[in-house]
């Protein structure tokens, strides 16, 4: 019995990834539940399993009293004259013949405890992975949910959290960002996303050793899933070019990420603490001529950008996408004008200023003439 029990415990431990000590405690609880059921649910029934040789001891604990009123719970002091009233005495019980109901109870409790232990292990394992990239296989789709196999457990990927251009099929291997791990009555629920901006950041961390090692730091990221991502990077080592490190030899690193994102365009810019330089770089692939910012601390962070006529539509982007992502990346509200528009505004301002000057000169001359007449 002991050898067979040790074999079963070791086998379950290997298959389920549960520690041997935890399984011994689970089995103790299961067998104790069955034993107490056999003995009319008496609380003074106890059971222990030796963790080394798996031998089982079942006993009942009775209290020493002067006069016995319940023989299941008490023993007379006359039988133990050398002991003190109120002390307890353990009596061994026979394990065999637990009965069909008791055995079934032990089995149910054991399975329940093993499931609970498995759930706790999965929750503890994945709660520390929140904010990281996981890889799994599409198992099935139910309504708008994809179920992704991660080995010992499944995760949920909502269709709205997939890329607009992709249709996932059973058997597809996908990477995703672990957003949340919820503990429920049915076990832990893992929530995945492929549209989170940090999903792209995680892919760069996987592909670029310099980011993984902390030499290159991601300072900001803005994303329109499936269309474009802007990412700003900075190097802690002056020898290393952060943009070049992210692009890789002949673009191999960034192209690997683009393939994972189904062709999503990625703009990698070199972070700069000067907002003028940062804004200009954030509007890539467009080239801008001038950037002016509102430098007053108590006012909103607004910037005015002047671009050549040929660069204006590129700077704004389709449906304003490029300028919106640039604003999100930099944290500045950006207005943009073409060189022609800017020149026209400046000319109008110059004309207004000239008119105002002439008006004031005319008023001054009229006032002077009036003073002369008065004299």
KOLGULUM-246032 format. One record per residue (C-alpha): residue number from 0; z, y, x negated; residue in three letters. Coordinates in steps of 0.001 Angstrom, whole numbers. Each point is the difference from the previous one (the first is absolute). Example, Ala and Ser with C-alpha at 12.3 -4.5 7.8 and 13.67 -1.06 7.14 Angstrom:
REM KOLGULUM-246032
   n       w       v       u res
   0    7800   -4500  -12300 ALA
   1    -660    3440   -1370 SER
//
This chain:
REM KOLGULUM-246032
   n       w       v       u res
   0       0       0       0 UNK
   1     963    2453   -2742 UNK
   2   -3107    -715   -2101 UNK
   3   -2280     216    3032 UNK
   4    1639    3255    1085 UNK
   5    -370    1507   -3486 UNK
   6   -3683    -986     -12 UNK
   7    -621    1648    3389 UNK
   8    1820    3189   -1061 UNK
   9   -1989     211   -3243 UNK
  10   -3272    -608    1854 UNK
  11     651    2721    2619 UNK
  12    1128    2368   -2758 UNK
  13   -3321    -431   -1824 UNK
  14   -2202     181    3108 UNK
  15    1725    2936    1700 UNK
  16    1037    1946   -3086 UNK
  17    3650      34    1122 UNK
  18    2769    -408   -2547 UNK
  19    1791   -3366    -115 UNK
  20    3413    1625     544 UNK
  21   -1271    1798    3094 UNK
  22   -1341   -3270    1417 UNK
  23    3317   -1770    -619 UNK
  24    1786    2725    1970 UNK
  25   -2601    -274    2776 UNK
  26     459   -3780     176 UNK
  27    3787     372      14 UNK
  28    -274    2341    2973 UNK
  29   -2395   -2373    1825 UNK
  30    2108   -3119    -519 UNK
  31    3208    1845     845 UNK
  32   -1534    1122    3284 UNK
  33    -937   -3593     805 UNK
  34    3435   -1315    -999 UNK
  35    1855    2537    2131 UNK
  36   -2229    -908    2945 UNK
  37    1028   -3658    -433 UNK
  38    3682     982    -125 UNK
  39     -23    2191    3123 UNK
  40    -762    3234   -1896 UNK
  41    3332      22   -1783 UNK
  42     300    2899   -2443 UNK
  43    2270   -1976   -2338 UNK
  44   -2885   -2296   -1044 UNK
  45   -1339     882   -3476 UNK
  46   -2806   -1327   -2201 UNK
  47   -1006     516   -3628 UNK
  48   -2929   -1213   -2113 UNK
  49     399    -395   -3751 UNK
  50   -2885    2078   -1477 UNK
  51    -351   -2375   -2974 UNK
  52    -121   -3477    1525 UNK
  53    -502     970    3684 UNK
  54    2972   -2089    1163 UNK
  55    1298    1042    3418 UNK
  56    3654     321     998 UNK
  57    1046     407    3633 UNK
  58    3614     700     871 UNK
  59    2261    1450    2623 UNK
  60    2759    2471    -785 UNK
  61    3306    -327    1876 UNK
  62    3065    2226     -20 UNK
  63    3498   -1401    -692 UNK
  64    2311     670    2959 UNK
  65    3441   -1154    1150 UNK
  66   -1292   -1411    3261 UNK
  67   -3662    -898     581 UNK
  68   -1636    1373    3161 UNK
  69   -3660    -667    -969 UNK
  70    -709   -2993   -2239 UNK
  71   -3487    1287    -814 UNK
  72    1430    3158   -1563 UNK
  73    3561    -811   -1044 UNK
  74    2049   -2558   -1942 UNK
  75    3772    -552     105 UNK
  76    2202    1222   -2824 UNK
  77    1692   -3418     -81 UNK
  78   -3209   -1527   -1453 UNK
  79      15    2566   -2830 UNK
  80    3647     694    -792 UNK
  81    -801    1495   -3371 UNK
  82   -2185    2744    1570 UNK
  83     911    3261    1726 UNK
  84    -520     685    3669 UNK
  85   -3254    1901     496 UNK
  86   -1746   -1635   -2951 UNK
  87   -3351   -1719     615 UNK
  88   -1104   -3509    -860 UNK
  89   -3591   -1269    -354 UNK
  90    -928   -3415    1421 UNK
  91   -3354   -1646    -878 UNK
  92   -2354    -930    2846 UNK
  93   -2758   -2589     147 UNK
  94   -3538    1424    -188 UNK
  95   -1962   -2907    1436 UNK
  96   -1129    -126    3606 UNK
  97    -382    3716     645 UNK
  98   -1984    -941    3075 UNK
  99   -3480     984    1133 UNK
 100    1015    3413    1392 UNK
 101    1997     875   -3101 UNK
 102   -2849   -1019   -2310 UNK
 103   -2470    2051    2053 UNK
 104    2342    2987    -197 UNK
 105     203    -327   -3785 UNK
 106   -3795    -156    -227 UNK
 107    -486    3083    2181 UNK
 108    2590    2048   -1863 UNK
 109   -1481   -1052   -3347 UNK
 110   -3520    1042    1006 UNK
 111    1285    3273    1434 UNK
 112    1983     810   -3138 UNK
 113   -2960    -881   -2226 UNK
 114   -2252    2300    2047 UNK
 115    2566    2796    -223 UNK
 116     318    -504   -3747 UNK
 117   -3800      58    -361 UNK
 118    -183    3238    2002 UNK
 119    2679    1631   -2127 UNK
 120   -1773   -1060   -3192 UNK
 121   -3335    1410    1243 UNK
 122    1634    3252    1146 UNK
 123    1842     460   -3303 UNK
 124   -3170    -776   -1970 UNK
 125   -2314    2381    1838 UNK
 126    2372    2889     761 UNK
 127     -46     726   -3736 UNK
 128   -3828      20      77 UNK
 129    -310    2793    2581 UNK
 130   -2372    2578   -1450 UNK
 131   -1929   -2510   -2101 UNK
 132   -3311   -1845     333 UNK
 133     -29   -3576    1286 UNK
 134   -2913   -2424     171 UNK
 135    -546   -2567    2741 UNK
 136   -2462   -1974    2097 UNK
 137   -1107     872    3525 UNK
 138    1301   -2840    2202 UNK
 139   -1026    1152    3462 UNK
 140    -488    2981    2274 UNK
 141    1800     522    3298 UNK
 142   -1058    3029    2032 UNK
 143     197    2890   -2495 UNK
 144    2195   -1788   -2544 UNK
 145   -1002   -1874   -3127 UNK
 146    2476   -2582   -1274 UNK
 147     -16    -234   -3783 UNK
 148    1389   -3023   -1837 UNK
 149    2158     922   -2994 UNK
 150    1019   -3511    -987 UNK
 151    3417    -675    1527 UNK
 152    -413    2504    2806 UNK
 153   -2479    2038    2037 UNK
 154    -536    3751     177 UNK
 155   -1543    2163    2701 UNK
 156   -2946    2331    -607 UNK
 157    -989    2100    3005 UNK
 158   -3709     592     447 UNK
 159     595    3759       9 UNK
 160    1481    -390   -3490 UNK
 161   -3179   -1578   -1379 UNK
 162   -2923    1951   -1428 UNK
 163   -2498    1334    2586 UNK
 164   -2911   -1809   -1654 UNK
 165    1561   -3453    -325 UNK
 166     214   -3014    2294 UNK
 167    2337   -2633   -1357 UNK
 168    -601   -3702     610 UNK
 169    2173   -3077    -229 UNK
 170     276   -1091   -3626 UNK
 171    -649    3481   -1448 UNK
 172    2318     940   -2857 UNK
 173    1287    3557     327 UNK
 174    2332    2357   -1781 UNK
 175    2210    2314    2048 UNK
 176    2900    2419    -298 UNK
 177    3368   -1323    1214 UNK
 178    1229    2773    2286 UNK
 179    3083   -1522    1620 UNK
 180    2081   -3167     310 UNK
 181    1843    -371    3305 UNK
 182    2724   -2570     659 UNK
 183    -362   -1396    3538 UNK
 184    1506   -2873    1994 UNK
 185   -3118   -2042    -814 UNK
 186     205     770   -3693 UNK
 187   -1330    2757   -2282 UNK
 188   -3188    1821    1003 UNK
 189   -2100    1434   -2845 UNK
 190   -2220    2990     854 UNK
 191   -3098     595   -2152 UNK
 192   -2498    2860    -278 UNK
 193   -3284     625   -1790 UNK
 194    -241    3634    1131 UNK
 195    3159    1392   -1644 UNK
 196    -717    2497   -2813 UNK
 197    2504   -1909   -2124 UNK
 198   -2198   -3098     338 UNK
 199   -2501    1732   -2284 UNK
 200    2807    1068   -2330 UNK
 201    1157   -3621    -157 UNK
 202   -3504   -1217    -827 UNK
 203    -199    2487   -2883 UNK
 204    3369   -1225   -1239 UNK
 205   -1354   -3556      -8 UNK
 206   -3295     882   -1693 UNK
 207    1146    2645   -2487 UNK
 208    2568   -1192   -2566 UNK
 209     792    3580    -982 UNK
 210    1181     712    3575 UNK
 211    1947   -3260     150 UNK
 212    1745     889   -3272 UNK
 213     761    3569    1108 UNK
 214   -2185    1679   -2619 UNK
 215   -2309    1370    2685 UNK
 216    1726    1321    3147 UNK
 217   -1502     472    3461 UNK
 218    1078    3499    1069 UNK
 219   -1721     128    3374 UNK
 220   -2292   -1917    2315 UNK
 221   -1889     876    3181 UNK
 222   -2127   -2418    1959 UNK
 223   -2455    -384    2870 UNK
 224     -56   -3825     289 UNK
 225   -3422   -1531    -444 UNK
 226   -1583    3296   -1036 UNK
 227    1667    1872   -2861 UNK
 228    3150     124   -2095 UNK
 229    1085    2727   -2394 UNK
 230    2571    -932   -2622 UNK
 231    1561    2322   -2594 UNK
 232    1285   -1525   -3233 UNK
 233    1871    1275   -3051 UNK
 234     550   -1577   -3419 UNK
 235    3365      -3   -1772 UNK
 236   -1848    -704   -3244 UNK
 237   -2274    2818   -1217 UNK
 238   -2217   -2555   -1736 UNK
 239    -879   -1782    3261 UNK
 240   -2440    1525    2483 UNK
 241    1446    -822    3445 UNK
 242   -3328     227    1822 UNK
 243   -1755   -2140   -2596 UNK
 244    2770   -2601     177 UNK
 245    -423    -256    3770 UNK
 246   -3788    -180    -147 UNK
 247     -39   -2634   -2728 UNK
 248   -2753   -1090   -2365 UNK
 249   -3308     666    1777 UNK
 250    1949     546    3221 UNK
 251    1207   -3609     242 UNK
 252    3528     822    1156 UNK
 253    -849    2454    2740 UNK
 254   -2971   -2089    1171 UNK
 255    2300   -2972     500 UNK
 256    2147    2155    2306 UNK
 257   -3064    1384    1809 UNK
 258   -1151   -3563     737 UNK
 259    3426    -878    1421 UNK
 260    -232    3118    2203 UNK
 261   -3500    -957    1237 UNK
 262   -1787    2861   -1718 UNK
 263    2536    2782     642 UNK
 264    -740    2929   -2339 UNK
 265    2734     932   -2451 UNK
 266     391    3373   -1729 UNK
 267    2333    -149   -3008 UNK
 268    1173    3388   -1238 UNK
 269    2201    1129   -2864 UNK
 270    3199    1537    1371 UNK
 271     843    3562   -1068 UNK
 272    3089    2042     848 UNK
 273   -2160    3129     394 UNK
 274    -987     -81    3695 UNK
 275   -3271    1850    -704 UNK
 276   -1188   -2698   -2390 UNK
 277    1337   -2785    2213 UNK
 278   -1752    1331    3116 UNK
 279   -3285     388   -1852 UNK
 280     209   -3586   -1260 UNK
 281    1081   -1320    3396 UNK
 282   -3228    1260    1566 UNK
 283   -2066   -2323   -2197 UNK
 284   -2822   -1037     151 UNK
 285    -707    3670     705 UNK
 286     243    2663   -2692 UNK
 287    1651    3273    1019 UNK
 288    -208    3422   -1645 UNK
 289    3353    1606     751 UNK
 290    3341    -877    1559 UNK
 291    2501    2567    1204 UNK
 292    3477    -866    1270 UNK
 293    2748    1726    1930 UNK
 294    2682     205   -2681 UNK
 295    2791    1515    2101 UNK
 296    2864   -2504     231 UNK
 297     954     894    3571 UNK
 298   -3542    -425    1353 UNK
 299   -2003   -3098     918 UNK
 300   -1852   -1824   -2763 UNK
 301   -3546    1163     703 UNK
 302   -2963      77   -2339 UNK
 303   -3449    1601     110 UNK
 304   -2861   -1809   -1732 UNK
 305   -3387    1488    -832 UNK
 306   -2871   -2427    -553 UNK
 307   -3690     400    -695 UNK
 308   -2170    -284    3096 UNK
 309   -1375   -3327   -1236 UNK
 310    3514   -1425    -415 UNK
 311    1531    1161    3295 UNK
 312    -956   -2966    2207 UNK
 313     995   -2430   -2761 UNK
 314    3398    1667    -378 UNK
 315     654    -116    3748 UNK
 316   -1316   -3532     419 UNK
 317   -1126   -1881    3085 UNK
 318    2047    1210    2984 UNK
 319    2151    1962   -2462 UNK
 320    1269   -3213   -1564 UNK
 321    -130    1103   -3652 UNK
 322    1868    3256     472 UNK
 323    2580   -1637    2299 UNK
 324     787   -2676   -2587 UNK
 325     166    2645   -2735 UNK
 326    2501    1993    2075 UNK
 327    2116   -3110     623 UNK
 328     -91    -966   -3665 UNK
 329     988    3431   -1333 UNK
 330    2296    1128    2802 UNK
 331   -1949    3275     369 UNK
 332   -1845    1252    3080 UNK
 333   -3522     675   -1265 UNK
 334   -2588    2465    1359 UNK
 335   -3445     -32   -1572 UNK
 336   -2853    2503     -91 UNK
 337   -3475    -107   -1444 UNK
 338    -953    2507   -2684 UNK
 339   -2319    1732    2499 UNK
 340    2740     281    2624 UNK
 341    2452    1249   -2588 UNK
 342   -2466    2593   -1317 UNK
 343    -684    1194    3539 UNK
 344    3714     376     731 UNK
 345     556    1840   -3286 UNK
 346   -2951    2299     764 UNK
 347    1384     738    3469 UNK
 348    3411     698   -1522 UNK
 349   -1615    2298   -2579 UNK
 350   -1923    1865    2725 UNK
 351    3165     386    2045 UNK
 352    1890    1272   -3011 UNK
 353   -2817    2449    -786 UNK
 354     -98    1231    3601 UNK
 355    3745     458     -55 UNK
 356    -196    1951   -3250 UNK
 357   -2750    2265    1349 UNK
 358    1944     543    3229 UNK
 359    3104    1007   -1909 UNK
 360   -1998    2343   -2261 UNK
 361   -1632    1610    3062 UNK
 362    3365     459    1671 UNK
 363    1422    1524   -3191 UNK
 364   -2972    2403    -283 UNK
 365     308    1066    3656 UNK
 366    3712     591    -421 UNK
 367    -594    2103   -3101 UNK
 368   -2644    2106    1795 UNK
 369    2330     584    2908 UNK
 370    2714    1205   -2357 UNK
 371   -2440    2477   -1617 UNK
 372    -923    1479    3417 UNK
 373    3633     400     874 UNK
 374     575    2058   -3137 UNK
//
